[in-house]
Amino acid sequence: MPAGETFDYVIVGAGSAGCVLANRLSEDPAVSV
């Protein structure tokens, strides 16, 4: 990860809910997850 990279959302946890949330948020190409 390059220094200074920014994200719109940070998902903590890789359970089923975290994966679903990350999938839904990443559908928008303008959003960085």
TORKOL-4160 file (C-alpha; in steps of 0.2 Angstrom, whole numbers, padded with zeros to 4 digits, m for minus):
33
<pt num="1" X="0000" Y="0000" Z="0000"/>
<pt num="2" X="0008" Y="0017" Z="m0005"/>
<pt num="3" X="0010" Y="0030" Z="0008"/>
<pt num="4" X="m0004" Y="0043" Z="0009"/>
<pt num="5" X="m0017" Y="0031" Z="0001"/>
<pt num="6" X="m0034" Y="0036" Z="0007"/>
<pt num="7" X="m0050" Y="0025" Z="0008"/>
<pt num="8" X="m0068" Y="0030" Z="0010"/>
<pt num="9" X="m0072" Y="0014" Z="0021"/>
<pt num="10" X="m0062" Y="0002" Z="0031"/>
<pt num="11" X="m0070" Y="m0014" Z="0035"/>
<pt num="12" X="m0064" Y="m0023" Z="0050"/>
<pt num="13" X="m0068" Y="m0041" Z="0051"/>
<pt num="14" X="m0069" Y="m0054" Z="0037"/>
<pt num="15" X="m0085" Y="m0063" Z="0043"/>
<pt num="16" X="m0100" Y="m0066" Z="0032"/>
<pt num="17" X="m0107" Y="m0048" Z="0037"/>
<pt num="18" X="m0090" Y="m0040" Z="0033"/>
<pt num="19" X="m0089" Y="m0048" Z="0016"/>
<pt num="20" X="m0107" Y="m0044" Z="0012"/>
<pt num="21" X="m0104" Y="m0026" Z="0017"/>
<pt num="22" X="m0087" Y="m0024" Z="0008"/>
<pt num="23" X="m0095" Y="m0032" Z="m0008"/>
<pt num="24" X="m0110" Y="m0019" Z="m0008"/>
<pt num="25" X="m0099" Y="m0004" Z="m0004"/>
<pt num="26" X="m0086" Y="m0009" Z="m0018"/>
<pt num="27" X="m0100" Y="m0010" Z="m0031"/>
<pt num="28" X="m0098" Y="0009" Z="m0033"/>
<pt num="29" X="m0083" Y="0013" Z="m0043"/>
<pt num="30" X="m0081" Y="0030" Z="m0035"/>
<pt num="31" X="m0079" Y="0022" Z="m0018"/>
<pt num="32" X="m0063" Y="0015" Z="m0011"/>
<pt num="33" X="m0065" Y="0001" Z="0002"/>
